[in-house]
């Protein structure tokens, strides 16, 4: 019930951080997404707050935030600890993302190999 209220409030909101788009518009949620959330929820609730290699691929910030909401709504949960663990997971994802490296890349698909050969290497 509480998760439904939170979802109804944040899903249609057009966020500046999402370039004016809403989560509802950009995110499709499927069964495998829900399974990922449940796996992450257990990690957040039990204190295993880092993402191992098995979770590195196919895990998005939406999964982590949804897992944090679900874990925080469980009876007897320590919301502060869960929130801190969620932030650590998100930071770990941010640090692994090449788009946030020294060269800002808006979309992964923007990176393409370009081969540059100096003029002196050309055959005449």
Biopython code that builds the backbone (N, CA, C, O; Angstrom):
import numpy as np
from Bio.PDB.StructureBuilder import StructureBuilder

atoms = [
    (1, "UNK", "N", (0.820, -1.184, 0.000)),
    (1, "UNK", "CA", (0.000, 0.000, 0.000)),
    (1, "UNK", "C", (0.873, 1.260, 0.000)),
    (1, "UNK", "O", (0.677, 2.151, -0.826)),
    (2, "UNK", "N", (1.827, 1.332, 0.919)),
    (2, "UNK", "CA", (2.704, 2.506, 0.975)),
    (2, "UNK", "C", (3.543, 2.625, -0.287)),
    (2, "UNK", "O", (3.736, 3.723, -0.808)),
    (3, "UNK", "N", (4.044, 1.489, -0.781)),
    (3, "UNK", "CA", (4.849, 1.513, -2.006)),
    (3, "UNK", "C", (4.015, 2.018, -3.182)),
    (3, "UNK", "O", (4.534, 2.723, -4.048)),
    (4, "UNK", "N", (2.740, 1.668, -3.221)),
    (4, "UNK", "CA", (1.857, 2.155, -4.281)),
    (4, "UNK", "C", (1.724, 3.674, -4.223)),
    (4, "UNK", "O", (1.743, 4.343, -5.256)),
    (5, "UNK", "N", (1.590, 4.217, -3.015)),
    (5, "UNK", "CA", (1.468, 5.667, -2.854)),
    (5, "UNK", "C", (2.747, 6.373, -3.291)),
    (5, "UNK", "O", (2.701, 7.402, -3.965)),
    (6, "UNK", "N", (3.894, 5.806, -2.897)),
    (6, "UNK", "CA", (5.174, 6.396, -3.298)),
    (6, "UNK", "C", (5.323, 6.337, -4.812)),
    (6, "UNK", "O", (5.719, 7.321, -5.436)),
    (7, "UNK", "N", (5.012, 5.204, -5.399)),
    (7, "UNK", "CA", (5.113, 5.047, -6.859)),
    (7, "UNK", "C", (4.191, 6.027, -7.583)),
    (7, "UNK", "O", (4.582, 6.638, -8.577)),
    (8, "UNK", "N", (2.966, 6.171, -7.076)),
    (8, "UNK", "CA", (2.026, 7.105, -7.706)),
    (8, "UNK", "C", (2.530, 8.545, -7.647)),
    (8, "UNK", "O", (2.233, 9.353, -8.526)),
    (9, "UNK", "N", (3.295, 8.856, -6.603)),
    (9, "UNK", "CA", (3.808, 10.220, -6.443)),
    (9, "UNK", "C", (5.037, 10.481, -7.307)),
    (9, "UNK", "O", (5.150, 11.552, -7.902)),
    (10, "UNK", "N", (5.965, 9.518, -7.386)),
    (10, "UNK", "CA", (7.228, 9.805, -8.076)),
    (10, "UNK", "C", (7.267, 9.363, -9.535)),
    (10, "UNK", "O", (8.021, 9.938, -10.320)),
    (11, "UNK", "N", (6.493, 8.378, -9.917)),
    (11, "UNK", "CA", (6.580, 7.865, -11.285)),
    (11, "UNK", "C", (6.173, 8.899, -12.351)),
    (11, "UNK", "O", (6.843, 8.976, -13.380)),
    (12, "UNK", "N", (5.121, 9.687, -12.159)),
    (12, "UNK", "CA", (4.758, 10.632, -13.222)),
    (12, "UNK", "C", (5.530, 11.961, -13.162)),
    (12, "UNK", "O", (5.422, 12.779, -14.076)),
    (13, "UNK", "N", (6.299, 12.175, -12.102)),
    (13, "UNK", "CA", (7.018, 13.442, -11.937)),
    (13, "UNK", "C", (8.104, 13.593, -13.000)),
    (13, "UNK", "O", (8.942, 12.706, -13.164)),
    (14, "UNK", "N", (8.090, 14.708, -13.717)),
    (14, "UNK", "CA", (9.091, 14.984, -14.753)),
    (14, "UNK", "C", (10.308, 15.599, -14.067)),
    (14, "UNK", "O", (10.302, 16.774, -13.701)),
    (15, "UNK", "N", (11.341, 14.793, -13.901)),
    (15, "UNK", "CA", (12.513, 15.206, -13.142)),
    (15, "UNK", "C", (13.527, 15.930, -14.019)),
    (15, "UNK", "O", (13.801, 15.523, -15.149)),
    (16, "UNK", "N", (14.074, 17.004, -13.479)),
    (16, "UNK", "CA", (15.115, 17.752, -14.177)),
    (16, "UNK", "C", (16.324, 16.849, -14.436)),
    (16, "UNK", "O", (16.948, 16.924, -15.495)),
    (17, "UNK", "N", (16.649, 15.992, -13.455)),
    (17, "UNK", "CA", (17.789, 15.080, -13.583)),
    (17, "UNK", "C", (17.593, 14.061, -14.701)),
    (17, "UNK", "O", (18.565, 13.494, -15.201)),
    (18, "UNK", "N", (16.364, 13.831, -15.090)),
    (18, "UNK", "CA", (16.066, 12.891, -16.176)),
    (18, "UNK", "C", (15.741, 13.648, -17.464)),
    (18, "UNK", "O", (15.048, 13.138, -18.344)),
    (19, "UNK", "N", (16.255, 14.870, -17.555)),
    (19, "UNK", "CA", (16.045, 15.717, -18.730)),
    (19, "UNK", "C", (14.565, 15.921, -19.021)),
    (19, "UNK", "O", (14.131, 15.876, -20.172)),
    (20, "UNK", "N", (13.797, 16.148, -17.956)),
    (20, "UNK", "CA", (12.377, 16.450, -18.095)),
    (20, "UNK", "C", (11.481, 15.251, -18.328)),
    (20, "UNK", "O", (10.289, 15.416, -18.589)),
    (21, "UNK", "N", (12.025, 14.048, -18.238)),
    (21, "UNK", "CA", (11.225, 12.841, -18.443)),
    (21, "UNK", "C", (10.790, 12.282, -17.085)),
    (21, "UNK", "O", (11.388, 12.595, -16.056)),
    (22, "UNK", "N", (9.766, 11.468, -17.096)),
    (22, "UNK", "CA", (9.326, 10.802, -15.871)),
    (22, "UNK", "C", (9.827, 9.366, -15.872)),
    (22, "UNK", "O", (10.108, 8.795, -16.926)),
    (23, "UNK", "N", (9.936, 8.783, -14.673)),
    (23, "UNK", "CA", (10.332, 7.377, -14.585)),
    (23, "UNK", "C", (9.317, 6.482, -15.293)),
    (23, "UNK", "O", (9.691, 5.488, -15.915)),
    (24, "UNK", "N", (8.040, 6.833, -15.199)),
    (24, "UNK", "CA", (7.001, 6.026, -15.844)),
    (24, "UNK", "C", (7.179, 5.997, -17.361)),
    (24, "UNK", "O", (6.864, 5.001, -18.011)),
    (25, "UNK", "N", (7.681, 7.085, -17.911)),
    (25, "UNK", "CA", (7.839, 7.160, -19.353)),
    (25, "UNK", "C", (9.052, 6.372, -19.837)),
    (25, "UNK", "O", (9.016, 5.789, -20.920)),
    (26, "UNK", "N", (10.130, 6.348, -19.042)),
    (26, "UNK", "CA", (11.362, 5.725, -19.521)),
    (26, "UNK", "C", (11.579, 4.311, -19.018)),
    (26, "UNK", "O", (12.416, 3.593, -19.566)),
    (27, "UNK", "N", (10.867, 3.893, -18.010)),
    (27, "UNK", "CA", (11.161, 2.604, -17.382)),
    (27, "UNK", "C", (10.072, 1.577, -17.659)),
    (27, "UNK", "O", (8.904, 1.806, -17.343)),
    (28, "UNK", "N", (10.445, 0.457, -18.242)),
    (28, "UNK", "CA", (9.552, -0.689, -18.390)),
    (28, "UNK", "C", (9.935, -1.694, -17.326)),
    (28, "UNK", "O", (11.112, -2.028, -17.192)),
    (29, "UNK", "N", (8.978, -2.179, -16.574)),
    (29, "UNK", "CA", (9.255, -3.085, -15.458)),
    (29, "UNK", "C", (8.740, -4.461, -15.798)),
    (29, "UNK", "O", (7.566, -4.628, -16.128)),
    (30, "UNK", "N", (9.615, -5.453, -15.719)),
    (30, "UNK", "CA", (9.243, -6.820, -16.060)),
    (30, "UNK", "C", (9.536, -7.737, -14.870)),
    (30, "UNK", "O", (10.064, -7.288, -13.853)),
    (31, "UNK", "N", (9.197, -9.002, -14.997)),
    (31, "UNK", "CA", (9.394, -9.954, -13.902)),
    (31, "UNK", "C", (10.854, -10.047, -13.481)),
    (31, "UNK", "O", (11.145, -10.135, -12.288)),
    (32, "UNK", "N", (11.792, -10.028, -14.452)),
    (32, "UNK", "CA", (13.194, -10.129, -14.081)),
    (32, "UNK", "C", (13.657, -8.875, -13.333)),
    (32, "UNK", "O", (14.588, -8.944, -12.530)),
    (33, "UNK", "N", (13.017, -7.735, -13.589)),
    (33, "UNK", "CA", (13.334, -6.530, -12.825)),
    (33, "UNK", "C", (12.889, -6.701, -11.369)),
    (33, "UNK", "O", (13.605, -6.327, -10.440)),
    (34, "UNK", "N", (11.713, -7.263, -11.193)),
    (34, "UNK", "CA", (11.204, -7.489, -9.837)),
    (34, "UNK", "C", (12.071, -8.501, -9.086)),
    (34, "UNK", "O", (12.303, -8.348, -7.886)),
    (35, "UNK", "N", (12.550, -9.528, -9.782)),
    (35, "UNK", "CA", (13.460, -10.493, -9.153)),
    (35, "UNK", "C", (14.753, -9.811, -8.721)),
    (35, "UNK", "O", (15.271, -10.092, -7.640)),
    (36, "UNK", "N", (15.276, -8.919, -9.557)),
    (36, "UNK", "CA", (16.499, -8.190, -9.209)),
    (36, "UNK", "C", (16.266, -7.318, -7.973)),
    (36, "UNK", "O", (17.129, -7.231, -7.099)),
    (37, "UNK", "N", (15.108, -6.679, -7.903)),
    (37, "UNK", "CA", (14.777, -5.835, -6.749)),
    (37, "UNK", "C", (14.734, -6.675, -5.479)),
    (37, "UNK", "O", (15.238, -6.254, -4.437)),
    (38, "UNK", "N", (14.140, -7.849, -5.558)),
    (38, "UNK", "CA", (14.060, -8.700, -4.370)),
    (38, "UNK", "C", (15.451, -9.156, -3.911)),
    (38, "UNK", "O", (15.717, -9.221, -2.711)),
    (39, "UNK", "N", (16.330, -9.469, -4.860)),
    (39, "UNK", "CA", (17.704, -9.843, -4.507)),
    (39, "UNK", "C", (18.430, -8.668, -3.849)),
    (39, "UNK", "O", (19.123, -8.844, -2.846)),
    (40, "UNK", "N", (18.272, -7.491, -4.407)),
    (40, "UNK", "CA", (18.919, -6.307, -3.848)),
    (40, "UNK", "C", (18.317, -5.924, -2.499)),
    (40, "UNK", "O", (19.031, -5.466, -1.607)),
    (41, "UNK", "N", (17.016, -6.107, -2.348)),
    (41, "UNK", "CA", (16.348, -5.814, -1.075)),
    (41, "UNK", "C", (16.966, -6.627, 0.049)),
    (41, "UNK", "O", (17.209, -6.108, 1.138)),
    (42, "UNK", "N", (17.217, -7.896, -0.216)),
    (42, "UNK", "CA", (17.846, -8.749, 0.806)),
    (42, "UNK", "C", (19.242, -8.236, 1.153)),
    (42, "UNK", "O", (19.632, -8.246, 2.320)),
    (43, "UNK", "N", (19.989, -7.793, 0.158)),
    (43, "UNK", "CA", (21.333, -7.265, 0.408)),
    (43, "UNK", "C", (21.264, -5.987, 1.238)),
    (43, "UNK", "O", (22.075, -5.786, 2.142)),
    (44, "UNK", "N", (20.312, -5.138, 0.937)),
    (44, "UNK", "CA", (20.176, -3.893, 1.689)),
    (44, "UNK", "C", (19.716, -4.150, 3.120)),
    (44, "UNK", "O", (20.169, -3.481, 4.048)),
    (45, "UNK", "N", (18.827, -5.107, 3.298)),
    (45, "UNK", "CA", (18.285, -5.390, 4.632)),
    (45, "UNK", "C", (19.285, -6.113, 5.525)),
    (45, "UNK", "O", (19.263, -5.943, 6.744)),
    (46, "UNK", "N", (20.166, -6.922, 4.923)),
    (46, "UNK", "CA", (21.084, -7.732, 5.728)),
    (46, "UNK", "C", (22.465, -7.110, 5.888)),
    (46, "UNK", "O", (23.302, -7.640, 6.617)),
    (47, "UNK", "N", (22.707, -6.003, 5.220)),
    (47, "UNK", "CA", (23.988, -5.328, 5.397)),
    (47, "UNK", "C", (25.034, -5.633, 4.356)),
    (47, "UNK", "O", (26.151, -5.123, 4.436)),
    (48, "UNK", "N", (24.697, -6.463, 3.368)),
    (48, "UNK", "CA", (25.630, -6.712, 2.275)),
    (48, "UNK", "C", (25.376, -5.593, 1.268)),
    (48, "UNK", "O", (24.658, -5.782, 0.286)),
    (49, "UNK", "N", (25.966, -4.437, 1.519)),
    (49, "UNK", "CA", (25.613, -3.241, 0.779)),
    (49, "UNK", "C", (26.438, -2.961, -0.451)),
    (49, "UNK", "O", (26.416, -1.836, -0.948)),
    (50, "UNK", "N", (27.165, -3.934, -0.964)),
    (50, "UNK", "CA", (27.934, -3.666, -2.178)),
    (50, "UNK", "C", (27.434, -4.578, -3.295)),
    (50, "UNK", "O", (26.828, -5.623, -3.058)),
    (51, "UNK", "N", (27.709, -4.147, -4.499)),
    (51, "UNK", "CA", (27.298, -4.927, -5.668)),
    (51, "UNK", "C", (28.452, -5.810, -6.113)),
    (51, "UNK", "O", (29.530, -5.315, -6.442)),
    (52, "UNK", "N", (28.228, -7.104, -6.123)),
    (52, "UNK", "CA", (29.241, -8.028, -6.618)),
    (52, "UNK", "C", (29.140, -8.073, -8.136)),
    (52, "UNK", "O", (28.247, -7.463, -8.724)),
    (53, "UNK", "N", (30.048, -8.789, -8.759)),
    (53, "UNK", "CA", (30.061, -8.877, -10.220)),
    (53, "UNK", "C", (28.764, -9.449, -10.775)),
    (53, "UNK", "O", (28.342, -9.073, -11.868)),
    (54, "UNK", "N", (28.126, -10.357, -10.034)),
    (54, "UNK", "CA", (26.882, -10.948, -10.523)),
    (54, "UNK", "C", (25.766, -9.908, -10.650)),
    (54, "UNK", "O", (24.844, -10.079, -11.448)),
    (55, "UNK", "N", (25.850, -8.832, -9.866)),
    (55, "UNK", "CA", (24.846, -7.777, -9.927)),
    (55, "UNK", "C", (25.291, -6.577, -10.759)),
    (55, "UNK", "O", (24.477, -5.708, -11.070)),
    (56, "UNK", "N", (26.551, -6.521, -11.117)),
    (56, "UNK", "CA", (27.072, -5.348, -11.832)),
    (56, "UNK", "C", (26.404, -5.171, -13.200)),
    (56, "UNK", "O", (26.144, -4.045, -13.625)),
    (57, "UNK", "N", (26.136, -6.254, -13.870)),
    (57, "UNK", "CA", (25.524, -6.178, -15.192)),
    (57, "UNK", "C", (24.012, -6.341, -15.064)),
    (57, "UNK", "O", (23.533, -7.270, -14.414)),
    (58, "UNK", "N", (23.278, -5.446, -15.678)),
    (58, "UNK", "CA", (21.824, -5.553, -15.670)),
    (58, "UNK", "C", (21.146, -4.931, -14.469)),
    (58, "UNK", "O", (19.927, -5.037, -14.326)),
    (59, "UNK", "N", (21.905, -4.287, -13.606)),
    (59, "UNK", "CA", (21.328, -3.600, -12.459)),
    (59, "UNK", "C", (21.367, -2.107, -12.729)),
    (59, "UNK", "O", (22.408, -1.551, -13.079)),
    (60, "UNK", "N", (20.235, -1.475, -12.563)),
    (60, "UNK", "CA", (20.114, -0.040, -12.808)),
    (60, "UNK", "C", (19.737, 0.666, -11.512)),
    (60, "UNK", "O", (19.301, 0.033, -10.551)),
    (61, "UNK", "N", (19.908, 1.971, -11.497)),
    (61, "UNK", "CA", (19.589, 2.760, -10.304)),
    (61, "UNK", "C", (18.130, 2.543, -9.890)),
    (61, "UNK", "O", (17.827, 2.519, -8.697)),
    (62, "UNK", "N", (17.237, 2.388, -10.851)),
    (62, "UNK", "CA", (15.821, 2.154, -10.530)),
    (62, "UNK", "C", (15.648, 0.880, -9.704)),
    (62, "UNK", "O", (14.800, 0.836, -8.813)),
    (63, "UNK", "N", (16.439, -0.156, -9.988)),
    (63, "UNK", "CA", (16.384, -1.393, -9.203)),
    (63, "UNK", "C", (16.799, -1.131, -7.761)),
    (63, "UNK", "O", (16.146, -1.586, -6.822)),
    (64, "UNK", "N", (17.888, -0.397, -7.599)),
    (64, "UNK", "CA", (18.428, -0.146, -6.259)),
    (64, "UNK", "C", (17.463, 0.716, -5.443)),
    (64, "UNK", "O", (17.216, 0.435, -4.270)),
    (65, "UNK", "N", (16.922, 1.759, -6.061)),
    (65, "UNK", "CA", (15.989, 2.632, -5.343)),
    (65, "UNK", "C", (14.709, 1.874, -4.981)),
    (65, "UNK", "O", (14.203, 2.013, -3.868)),
    (66, "UNK", "N", (14.192, 1.083, -5.902)),
    (66, "UNK", "CA", (12.995, 0.282, -5.608)),
    (66, "UNK", "C", (13.276, -0.696, -4.473)),
    (66, "UNK", "O", (12.433, -0.881, -3.596)),
    (67, "UNK", "N", (14.446, -1.323, -4.478)),
    (67, "UNK", "CA", (14.817, -2.247, -3.400)),
    (67, "UNK", "C", (14.914, -1.507, -2.074)),
    (67, "UNK", "O", (14.515, -2.037, -1.036)),
    (68, "UNK", "N", (15.441, -0.289, -2.099)),
    (68, "UNK", "CA", (15.525, 0.510, -0.875)),
    (68, "UNK", "C", (14.160, 0.850, -0.316)),
    (68, "UNK", "O", (13.953, 0.803, 0.896)),
    (69, "UNK", "N", (13.215, 1.196, -1.201)),
    (69, "UNK", "CA", (11.847, 1.511, -0.759)),
    (69, "UNK", "C", (11.199, 0.284, -0.140)),
    (69, "UNK", "O", (10.616, 0.364, 0.941)),
    (70, "UNK", "N", (11.299, -0.852, -0.822)),
    (70, "UNK", "CA", (10.674, -2.087, -0.324)),
    (70, "UNK", "C", (11.311, -2.518, 0.992)),
    (70, "UNK", "O", (10.603, -2.896, 1.925)),
    (71, "UNK", "N", (12.641, -2.467, 1.078)),
    (71, "UNK", "CA", (13.327, -2.856, 2.317)),
    (71, "UNK", "C", (12.980, -1.908, 3.461)),
    (71, "UNK", "O", (12.811, -2.343, 4.600)),
    (72, "UNK", "N", (12.875, -0.621, 3.163)),
    (72, "UNK", "CA", (12.552, 0.360, 4.195)),
    (72, "UNK", "C", (11.134, 0.244, 4.723)),
    (72, "UNK", "O", (10.861, 0.641, 5.855)),
    (73, "UNK", "N", (10.231, -0.295, 3.919)),
    (73, "UNK", "CA", (8.840, -0.444, 4.342)),
    (73, "UNK", "C", (8.584, -1.726, 5.127)),
    (73, "UNK", "O", (7.496, -1.909, 5.673)),
    (74, "UNK", "N", (9.572, -2.612, 5.187)),
    (74, "UNK", "CA", (9.395, -3.863, 5.932)),
    (74, "UNK", "C", (9.311, -3.565, 7.427)),
    (74, "UNK", "O", (9.973, -2.660, 7.934)),
    (75, "UNK", "N", (8.503, -4.330, 8.102)),
    (75, "UNK", "CA", (8.318, -4.133, 9.544)),
    (75, "UNK", "C", (9.636, -4.329, 10.289)),
    (75, "UNK", "O", (10.339, -5.316, 10.069)),
    (76, "UNK", "N", (9.962, -3.402, 11.154)),
    (76, "UNK", "CA", (11.165, -3.492, 11.957)),
    (76, "UNK", "C", (12.440, -3.097, 11.247)),
    (76, "UNK", "O", (13.530, -3.314, 11.778)),
    (77, "UNK", "N", (12.335, -2.525, 10.066)),
    (77, "UNK", "CA", (13.541, -2.174, 9.313)),
    (77, "UNK", "C", (14.169, -0.895, 9.867)),
    (77, "UNK", "O", (13.482, -0.032, 10.414)),
    (78, "UNK", "N", (15.479, -0.797, 9.712)),
    (78, "UNK", "CA", (16.223, 0.401, 10.097)),
    (78, "UNK", "C", (16.403, 1.234, 8.829)),
    (78, "UNK", "O", (17.327, 1.004, 8.049)),
    (79, "UNK", "N", (15.521, 2.191, 8.636)),
    (79, "UNK", "CA", (15.475, 2.960, 7.402)),
    (79, "UNK", "C", (16.789, 3.700, 7.164)),
    (79, "UNK", "O", (17.256, 3.766, 6.027)),
    (80, "UNK", "N", (17.387, 4.251, 8.201)),
    (80, "UNK", "CA", (18.640, 4.993, 8.046)),
    (80, "UNK", "C", (19.744, 4.090, 7.496)),
    (80, "UNK", "O", (20.462, 4.487, 6.578)),
    (81, "UNK", "N", (19.888, 2.880, 8.043)),
    (81, "UNK", "CA", (20.917, 1.951, 7.566)),
    (81, "UNK", "C", (20.636, 1.530, 6.128)),
    (81, "UNK", "O", (21.550, 1.466, 5.306)),
    (82, "UNK", "N", (19.383, 1.247, 5.830)),
    (82, "UNK", "CA", (19.022, 0.833, 4.476)),
    (82, "UNK", "C", (19.310, 1.963, 3.491)),
    (82, "UNK", "O", (19.838, 1.723, 2.405)),
    (83, "UNK", "N", (18.964, 3.196, 3.869)),
    (83, "UNK", "CA", (19.216, 4.334, 2.998)),
    (83, "UNK", "C", (20.715, 4.517, 2.760)),
    (83, "UNK", "O", (21.137, 4.764, 1.630)),
    (84, "UNK", "N", (21.516, 4.400, 3.809)),
    (84, "UNK", "CA", (22.971, 4.534, 3.664)),
    (84, "UNK", "C", (23.537, 3.447, 2.756)),
    (84, "UNK", "O", (24.398, 3.721, 1.920)),
    (85, "UNK", "N", (23.059, 2.222, 2.916)),
    (85, "UNK", "CA", (23.519, 1.121, 2.058)),
    (85, "UNK", "C", (23.104, 1.353, 0.610)),
    (85, "UNK", "O", (23.867, 1.079, -0.316)),
    (86, "UNK", "N", (21.884, 1.861, 0.425)),
    (86, "UNK", "CA", (21.405, 2.159, -0.920)),
    (86, "UNK", "C", (22.292, 3.221, -1.574)),
    (86, "UNK", "O", (22.655, 3.095, -2.743)),
    (87, "UNK", "N", (22.638, 4.256, -0.827)),
    (87, "UNK", "CA", (23.518, 5.292, -1.369)),
    (87, "UNK", "C", (24.887, 4.735, -1.733)),
    (87, "UNK", "O", (25.466, 5.129, -2.745)),
    (88, "UNK", "N", (25.415, 3.814, -0.910)),
    (88, "UNK", "CA", (26.707, 3.191, -1.232)),
    (88, "UNK", "C", (26.617, 2.393, -2.519)),
    (88, "UNK", "O", (27.534, 2.434, -3.340)),
    (89, "UNK", "N", (25.519, 1.665, -2.706)),
    (89, "UNK", "CA", (25.335, 0.903, -3.947)),
    (89, "UNK", "C", (25.270, 1.832, -5.150)),
    (89, "UNK", "O", (25.895, 1.574, -6.178)),
    (90, "UNK", "N", (24.512, 2.911, -5.016)),
    (90, "UNK", "CA", (24.389, 3.860, -6.121)),
    (90, "UNK", "C", (25.729, 4.515, -6.435)),
    (90, "UNK", "O", (26.053, 4.738, -7.601)),
    (91, "UNK", "N", (26.508, 4.824, -5.404)),
    (91, "UNK", "CA", (27.833, 5.412, -5.615)),
    (91, "UNK", "C", (28.745, 4.420, -6.322)),
    (91, "UNK", "O", (29.504, 4.797, -7.215)),
    (92, "UNK", "N", (28.673, 3.159, -5.927)),
    (92, "UNK", "CA", (29.474, 2.123, -6.572)),
    (92, "UNK", "C", (29.101, 2.008, -8.054)),
    (92, "UNK", "O", (29.982, 1.868, -8.903)),
    (93, "UNK", "N", (27.810, 2.067, -8.367)),
    (93, "UNK", "CA", (27.367, 2.011, -9.754)),
    (93, "UNK", "C", (27.862, 3.245, -10.519)),
    (93, "UNK", "O", (28.299, 3.142, -11.665)),
    (94, "UNK", "N", (27.787, 4.385, -9.881)),
    (94, "UNK", "CA", (28.247, 5.629, -10.499)),
    (94, "UNK", "C", (29.735, 5.548, -10.823)),
    (94, "UNK", "O", (30.165, 5.948, -11.905)),
    (95, "UNK", "N", (30.514, 5.032, -9.883)),
    (95, "UNK", "CA", (31.963, 4.948, -10.081)),
    (95, "UNK", "C", (32.342, 3.963, -11.183)),
    (95, "UNK", "O", (33.366, 4.138, -11.843)),
    (96, "UNK", "N", (31.529, 2.934, -11.389)),
    (96, "UNK", "CA", (31.810, 1.936, -12.432)),
    (96, "UNK", "C", (31.351, 2.372, -13.816)),
    (96, "UNK", "O", (31.763, 1.791, -14.820)),
    (97, "UNK", "N", (30.510, 3.379, -13.871)),
    (97, "UNK", "CA", (29.917, 3.785, -15.141)),
    (97, "UNK", "C", (30.896, 4.646, -15.929)),
    (97, "UNK", "O", (31.258, 5.730, -15.473)),
    (98, "UNK", "N", (31.334, 4.188, -17.104)),
    (98, "UNK", "CA", (32.308, 4.961, -17.879)),
    (98, "UNK", "C", (31.768, 6.308, -18.347)),
    (98, "UNK", "O", (32.550, 7.206, -18.659)),
    (99, "UNK", "N", (30.458, 6.463, -18.402)),
    (99, "UNK", "CA", (29.889, 7.733, -18.828)),
    (99, "UNK", "C", (30.192, 8.852, -17.835)),
    (99, "UNK", "O", (30.106, 10.027, -18.192)),
    (100, "UNK", "N", (30.548, 8.506, -16.585)),
    (100, "UNK", "CA", (30.844, 9.511, -15.568)),
    (100, "UNK", "C", (32.335, 9.616, -15.311)),
    (100, "UNK", "O", (32.756, 10.181, -14.301)),
    (101, "UNK", "N", (33.132, 9.079, -16.213)),
    (101, "UNK", "CA", (34.585, 9.132, -16.057)),
    (101, "UNK", "C", (35.137, 10.500, -16.392)),
    (101, "UNK", "O", (34.406, 11.491, -16.388)),
    (102, "UNK", "N", (36.425, 10.557, -16.682)),
    (102, "UNK", "CA", (37.053, 11.846, -16.946)),
    (102, "UNK", "C", (36.498, 12.553, -18.184)),
    (102, "UNK", "O", (36.537, 13.780, -18.269)),
    (103, "UNK", "N", (35.991, 11.790, -19.128)),
    (103, "UNK", "CA", (35.362, 12.376, -20.306)),
    (103, "UNK", "C", (33.863, 12.144, -20.196)),
    (103, "UNK", "O", (33.413, 10.998, -20.200)),
    (104, "UNK", "N", (33.094, 13.203, -20.100)),
    (104, "UNK", "CA", (31.644, 13.050, -19.968)),
    (104, "UNK", "C", (31.058, 12.505, -21.261)),
    (104, "UNK", "O", (31.284, 13.060, -22.336)),
    (105, "UNK", "N", (30.310, 11.426, -21.154)),
    (105, "UNK", "CA", (29.648, 10.801, -22.301)),
    (105, "UNK", "C", (28.177, 10.666, -21.934)),
    (105, "UNK", "O", (27.833, 9.943, -20.998)),
    (106, "UNK", "N", (27.316, 11.350, -22.659)),
    (106, "UNK", "CA", (25.894, 11.347, -22.313)),
    (106, "UNK", "C", (25.268, 9.960, -22.471)),
    (106, "UNK", "O", (24.494, 9.532, -21.614)),
    (107, "UNK", "N", (25.593, 9.261, -23.547)),
    (107, "UNK", "CA", (25.032, 7.931, -23.811)),
    (107, "UNK", "C", (26.162, 6.985, -24.188)),
    (107, "UNK", "O", (27.079, 7.370, -24.913)),
    (108, "UNK", "N", (26.103, 5.755, -23.702)),
    (108, "UNK", "CA", (27.161, 4.792, -24.010)),
    (108, "UNK", "C", (27.360, 4.628, -25.505)),
    (108, "UNK", "O", (28.483, 4.423, -25.965)),
    (109, "UNK", "N", (26.295, 4.715, -26.257)),
    (109, "UNK", "CA", (26.376, 4.564, -27.709)),
    (109, "UNK", "C", (27.117, 5.696, -28.391)),
    (109, "UNK", "O", (27.431, 5.608, -29.578)),
    (110, "UNK", "N", (27.401, 6.768, -27.646)),
    (110, "UNK", "CA", (28.136, 7.892, -28.224)),
    (110, "UNK", "C", (29.621, 7.594, -28.375)),
    (110, "UNK", "O", (30.335, 8.336, -29.050)),
    (111, "UNK", "N", (30.089, 6.528, -27.762)),
    (111, "UNK", "CA", (31.508, 6.192, -27.817)),
    (111, "UNK", "C", (31.745, 5.294, -29.028)),
    (111, "UNK", "O", (31.214, 4.186, -29.107)),
    (112, "UNK", "N", (32.534, 5.780, -29.955)),
    (112, "UNK", "CA", (32.869, 5.003, -31.144)),
    (112, "UNK", "C", (34.369, 5.102, -31.383)),
    (112, "UNK", "O", (34.964, 6.149, -31.131)),
    (113, "UNK", "N", (34.986, 4.033, -31.864)),
    (113, "UNK", "CA", (36.428, 4.117, -32.129)),
    (113, "UNK", "C", (36.692, 4.999, -33.351)),
    (113, "UNK", "O", (36.002, 4.911, -34.366)),
    (114, "UNK", "N", (37.684, 5.830, -33.224)),
    (114, "UNK", "CA", (38.132, 6.668, -34.340)),
    (114, "UNK", "C", (39.621, 6.440, -34.485)),
    (114, "UNK", "O", (40.379, 6.588, -33.526)),
    (115, "UNK", "N", (40.030, 6.085, -35.662)),
    (115, "UNK", "CA", (41.437, 5.821, -35.910)),
    (115, "UNK", "C", (42.051, 7.023, -36.604)),
    (115, "UNK", "O", (41.554, 7.490, -37.629)),
    (116, "UNK", "N", (43.113, 7.505, -36.042)),
    (116, "UNK", "CA", (43.786, 8.675, -36.584)),
    (116, "UNK", "C", (45.199, 8.277, -36.997)),
    (116, "UNK", "O", (45.975, 7.767, -36.190)),
    (117, "UNK", "N", (45.510, 8.514, -38.238)),
    (117, "UNK", "CA", (46.843, 8.209, -38.740)),
    (117, "UNK", "C", (47.505, 9.528, -39.129)),
    (117, "UNK", "O", (46.933, 10.298, -39.900)),
    (118, "UNK", "N", (48.689, 9.799, -38.614)),
    (118, "UNK", "CA", (49.368, 11.038, -38.979)),
    (118, "UNK", "C", (49.683, 11.086, -40.479)),
    (118, "UNK", "O", (49.820, 10.048, -41.127)),
    (119, "UNK", "N", (49.791, 12.281, -41.010)),
    (119, "UNK", "CA", (50.058, 12.453, -42.442)),
    (119, "UNK", "C", (51.355, 11.781, -42.855)),
    (119, "UNK", "O", (51.461, 11.280, -43.974)),
    (120, "UNK", "N", (52.338, 11.761, -41.973)),
    (120, "UNK", "CA", (53.622, 11.151, -42.322)),
    (120, "UNK", "C", (53.532, 9.637, -42.501)),
    (120, "UNK", "O", (54.424, 9.033, -43.097)),
    (121, "UNK", "N", (52.469, 9.020, -41.993)),
    (121, "UNK", "CA", (52.319, 7.571, -42.119)),
    (121, "UNK", "C", (51.682, 7.182, -43.450)),
    (121, "UNK", "O", (51.665, 6.002, -43.801)),
    (122, "UNK", "N", (51.162, 8.148, -44.190)),
    (122, "UNK", "CA", (50.522, 7.844, -45.479)),
    (122, "UNK", "C", (51.583, 7.456, -46.504)),
    (122, "UNK", "O", (52.685, 8.004, -46.526)),
    (123, "UNK", "N", (51.225, 6.516, -47.336)),
    (123, "UNK", "CA", (52.110, 6.118, -48.432)),
    (123, "UNK", "C", (51.840, 7.015, -49.632)),
    (123, "UNK", "O", (50.685, 7.320, -49.927)),
    (124, "UNK", "N", (52.850, 7.425, -50.299)),
    (124, "UNK", "CA", (52.684, 8.280, -51.473)),
    (124, "UNK", "C", (52.937, 7.528, -52.752)),
    (124, "UNK", "O", (52.839, 8.102, -53.836)),
]
sb = StructureBuilder()
sb.init_structure("model")
sb.init_model(0)
sb.init_chain("A")
sb.init_seg("    ")
for serial, (resi, resn, name, xyz) in enumerate(atoms, 1):
    if name == "N":
        sb.init_residue(resn, " ", resi, " ")
    sb.init_atom(name, np.array(xyz, "f"), 0.0, 1.0, " ", f" {name:<3s}", serial, name[0])
structure = sb.get_structure()
